[in-house]
């Protein structure tokens, strides 16, 4: 089924070529169908196709994960609880990277937020949010492009010497589990450095909870 998907979806094929093959997949189809039923009016059908064919998986040895949004809804709600977006009902986490960054999708608009716990920041794609109004077919293409346009350097983090951290963290700390991230022991807001010595494996939800308590949220607004 994967090979057929790659033939039919050139964007996803490009994603696998550039980022890496799926592994650590959760293929509990009963659970997947349950979540699809819950999110059928919030996420594009093409995303459900990926879930049905592959499950919820890691790609590139854990550099990026396609996730069950239900597992991340509380984290998302907590980040947005004190913001003007707290009442938005169509926001869902569709993916996360090895360092806990979350990618947020809004129905008919596409990706409109990135949440980065290491910086305690939310990147808001304002123009997309205000102007996009995708049809069903357009939104399916948009999710294909979301994955197809991913690049390793954008998913990775740079250390204080502008060197990428993921491969070094993978070698030193080992592979992540689905509920884990490479997190900084000492947060940047209190002087922690972006270096390998400051990284450890942490439960992702705990890492987000701690990050939210360290400093006010920084908003990065992209028009």
N, C-alpha and C positions, 0 to 999 in steps of 0.2 A: 504493500500500500504506500510506503514511503516513496518508492521509485515512481509510482504513478503520480503521486502528489508533486514530485519534483518536475515531472514532464508537463503537468498541467499548470503549474504556478512558478513562473520564471523568477519572480521576486523571492519566493521562499527558497528556491534552488540557489539563488545568489547568496542569501543569508547563510545557508549551510556551507557553501563554498568558502565564504569569507570568515565566518565565525567558528564553525565546527559542527560535527554531527551531534545528534541528541543522545543523552545518556541520563542515568538516574531518573528514569521516567516513572511517574505515578500513572498507571494504566487501569485504575479502578473505574471501569466503565459505568457501573451503577452510580458512583459518586459523581462522575463527570456529567452524566445525563441529568442528575439532580441539580447540579450547579447550572447547567445550560438552561434548564427550566426556570431557574431563578433569575438568570441574567439575559434571557432571550430578548427582552426589550431594551437592554442597555448596551449590548456589545454586538459587533458584526458577525454574521453567519460564518464568514471565512475563518474567523478565530476559532469558532466551534469545530470547524473542519480540522484544524490543526490538533485540537484537543482529542477529537475522536480517532484520528489516525495515529497520533504519537503519545497522547497523554500530556500531563504537565511535566516538562522536562528541563534539564540543564543543557546548555550549549556552550561549546568552547571550553570544556572541562570546568564549567561553573562560572564562566565570565558573565553570562546572562541566563536568566531562567524565565520560562513562560509559566505563569503561576495561576493557581486557583484564586480568583479575586475574593472569594468568600473568606479566605484565610487572612486577607490583608485589609478587610473593610474597617475593622476597629482601629488599626494603625492610621489609615487614611482619615477616618472620622476625627481621631484625636489631633492630627496635624491641622485640620481645617476648622476645629471646633471654635476657635476664637477669631475666626476670619469672616469676611463677607461671603465666603463660599460654603459656610456651614450648612446651609439649607439646600444645596444643590443635590439632587437625588440621582442623577445619572452618571456619577463619577465612579470609576472602577480601576483598580490596579490590574494591569495586564501583564507586566513584566517587572523584573528587578535585576540589578547587576550584583556582582560578587561583593561589593562594598555597601550593599543595602539601599542603593538608590532605587526609587520607585518611579515607574512610568504610568501616568494616569490618563485614562481615556474617558471622553465624554460623548454620549450618543449624538451622532450626526455631525460632530465637530472634530473627532480624532483625538490625538494626543494633545493635551493642553497644559499639563503640569509635569514637572520632574521634582521629586522630593529627595534631597541629598542630606542624610543625617550627619555626615562627616563635617559639613559646613553649617548645619542647622538652617538650610535654605530651601525655598520653594521657587523654582523657575516657572514663571507663568507665561505661556504663549498667547499673549493678549489678542493679537490679530486673528489667530485661528479661532479663538473662542468667540470673538465678536462677529466674525464674518463667515465662518464655515456653516454650511447647512447641507450636508451630504445626503444624497439619495441612498437607498439601500445598496445599489451596485457601486456607487462612488465610495461608500464607506468600506465595502469589502475590498476595493482596490487600495484604499488608504491603509488598511491594516496590513495588506501585502507589502506596501511600500515601507511601512514602519519597520518591519523586520528586514526587508531587502536592503534598506539604506543604512542599517547598523554597520559600524566599523569598530574594529578592536580598540583603536586609540580613544574613541569617544566613550566606550564602555569602561575603560581602564581609569586609574587614577595616577597622577604624577606625584613623585615625592618632592622633597624640598630642593632637589638637584635636577628637577625636570626629567627624571627617569621613571619609566612605568613600573608600577608595583605588582600587578597581578601575577606575572610569572614567578617573581621572587617570593611572593606570599604563598603561592601554590607549592613551590619547592620546599619552603621552610616549614609551613604550617599544615600542609596536606589539603585534601579535597574537602569541600564544604558539603554539609547535608542541606536538605531543602529548607530547613528553618534556621540556617546559620549564615553569617556574613563575616568578612574580614573587617573588623572594626578597630578603631584606635583606642588604646587603653586610656590615654590622656587626651581629652577633647581639645580641638584647636582653640576653642573659646577660652581655655584656661592654660594655654601655652603649649599644648601637645604638638609635636612635630609630625609632618607627613613623611614618615620614614618607616622602614621595615621593622625596626626595633620597637616601634610604638604600636604595631599591629598584633592582634590576636584573633582567634575565632570566638565569636560571641553569638548568642541567640539573637536573631534578627529583631524580634519584637522588643526584647529588653533594650537592645541598642537604640532603637527608635525612641523608646520611652525615656531613656537617659538623655539622649540628645535634645529632646524637646524641653528638658528641664535645665539645660546648661546655659541657654542664652535666648534672647528674643529671636523669633524667626526672621531671617533675612529674606526679603522678597527681591527676586531678579525678574524684571518685567521685560519681555522681548516683544516688540511691536512687529 
